[in-house]
Amino acid sequence: MKVREFEEKVWAIEGVRIVLRVDQNTEVGDYPYERAADETWRITELMEKRILKNSGEISWVVIQGDGEQPHGAVILRTIRRSYGGYNSSN
């Protein structure tokens, strides 16, 4: 799957905006998850357990609702709420 598709799939499943820092035509693995990670996971846990496992060692960042990049210790619930309209039942 292309990087853009991967980013969109993470958004649809996790409710978290990520940006992979490579050309948008780069091929990465699929994002095979159907359910969002637990809201108490930290960004670093999402990275280690899901993102890097499926995208390889590509550099990436999370972008929260205000456009800023949060620290890796921030929990997913906080990031998801920063977007305003995210509902954990998505």
C-alpha positions as CSV (number, residue, x, y, z in Angstrom):
1,M,0.0,0.0,0.0
2,K,1.2,3.5,-0.7
3,V,2.1,5.9,2.1
4,R,-0.9,8.1,1.7
5,E,-3.2,5.0,2.0
6,F,-1.4,3.9,5.1
7,E,-1.8,7.3,6.7
8,E,-5.5,7.4,5.8
9,K,-6.0,3.9,7.2
10,V,-4.3,4.8,10.5
11,W,-6.6,7.8,10.8
12,A,-9.7,5.7,10.0
13,I,-8.9,3.0,12.6
14,E,-6.9,4.8,15.3
15,G,-8.4,8.3,15.1
16,V,-4.8,9.7,15.0
17,R,-3.2,11.7,12.2
18,I,0.2,10.5,11.3
19,V,2.6,11.7,8.6
20,L,5.2,9.4,7.2
21,R,8.2,11.4,6.1
22,V,8.9,9.8,2.8
23,D,7.7,10.3,-0.8
24,Q,3.9,9.7,-1.0
25,N,4.5,7.0,-3.7
26,T,6.6,4.9,-1.4
27,E,5.2,1.4,-0.8
28,V,4.8,0.3,2.8
29,G,3.1,-2.7,4.4
30,D,-0.6,-2.9,5.1
31,Y,-2.1,-1.7,8.3
32,P,-4.0,-4.9,9.3
33,Y,-5.8,-3.7,12.4
34,E,-9.6,-3.4,12.5
35,R,-10.0,-1.9,16.0
36,A,-8.3,1.1,17.5
37,A,-5.5,0.7,20.0
38,D,-6.5,1.3,23.7
39,E,-7.0,4.9,24.5
40,T,-4.5,4.6,27.4
41,W,-1.6,3.7,25.1
42,R,1.1,6.4,24.7
43,I,2.1,7.5,21.3
44,T,5.4,5.6,21.7
45,E,3.4,2.4,22.3
46,L,1.4,2.9,19.1
47,M,4.7,3.5,17.3
48,E,6.3,0.4,18.6
49,K,3.4,-2.0,18.5
50,R,1.7,-1.0,15.3
51,I,3.2,1.8,13.1
52,L,6.8,0.6,12.8
53,K,5.8,-3.0,12.7
54,N,3.9,-2.3,9.5
55,S,5.7,0.7,7.9
56,G,9.3,-0.3,8.6
57,E,11.8,2.2,10.0
58,I,10.3,5.2,8.1
59,S,10.4,8.4,10.1
60,W,6.9,9.6,11.1
61,V,5.1,12.1,13.3
62,V,1.7,12.5,15.0
63,I,-0.1,15.7,14.3
64,Q,-2.7,16.7,16.9
65,G,-5.8,18.8,16.3
66,D,-4.0,22.2,16.7
67,G,-1.3,21.1,14.1
68,E,1.4,20.6,16.8
69,Q,3.5,17.5,17.3
70,P,2.8,16.1,20.8
71,H,5.5,14.4,22.9
72,G,5.7,10.6,22.7
73,A,4.4,10.2,26.3
74,V,1.0,11.7,25.5
75,I,-1.8,9.2,25.6
76,L,-4.0,8.4,22.6
77,R,-7.2,9.6,24.4
78,T,-5.7,13.1,24.6
79,I,-4.6,13.1,20.9
80,R,-8.0,11.8,19.8
81,R,-9.9,14.5,21.8
82,S,-7.7,17.2,20.3
83,Y,-9.4,16.7,16.9
84,G,-12.8,17.7,18.4
85,G,-15.1,15.5,16.5
86,Y,-13.5,12.1,17.0
87,N,-15.7,9.5,18.6
88,S,-14.1,6.4,20.1
89,S,-16.8,4.2,18.6
90,N,-15.5,5.1,15.1
